[in-house]
């Protein structure tokens, strides 16, 4: 069985994102749940505050400021 990772917002290599604006933060609370994964193309991505993983199993809290 393959264990898949959990990601709140994911754009895979085959996908693309034209425009996304998050007014506030992108926050995850589950163990080992990443807030953001971008492998595909994107024209415009804006997170007004931050993307942060707060889950207990994460190797410390990870925060990414995106402005």
N, C-alpha and C positions, 0 to 999 in steps of 0.2 A: 504494500500500500504506500502511496506517495503522500507525504504530509505537505500541504500547501501553506504558505505563509499568509497571514492575515494583514491586509493593508486597507486603510480607510478610503484612499483615492489612488487608483492605479491606472496608468496608461501604458499598455504593453507595446513592445517594439512594432507590432503590426498596426497599432492604433495611432490616433492623432487627436489632439485637443486644439480646437480653434481659439476659443476664448473662455476663460473661467475667472471669476472674481469672487473671492470669499471675503465677506464683510465681517471681519473678526478673526478668530483663530481656528485652526484645524487641529483638534486634540483627540488623542486616543487614550483609553484607560485600561484596556485589556493587556494581559501579559503577552509580550512580544508582538504587539500590533503596531506597525509603522503607520504614521499619518499620511505619508506621500511616497509614491514610487513612480518615476517618470522614465520610461525606456523609449517611448515613441516621441514623435515630434509634437511641438506645441508652439503656437503663435503668440499667445498671451496668457500668462498665469499670474494672478495677483492674490496674495493672502495679506490682508491689511495688518494683522498682528503677527502671529507666528504659527508654525507647524510644530507640534510638540507631542512626544510619546511619554505618557505618565505611568504606563503599566509597571507592575511590580517586578516582572521578570526581565525588563529591559536593563541593559548594562548602564545604569544611571539614566536620568532623563535626558532625552535628546531634543534639542530645540533648534529650529531653523528659522531665522528671520528672513522675510522675502520682500523687501520693498526697495 
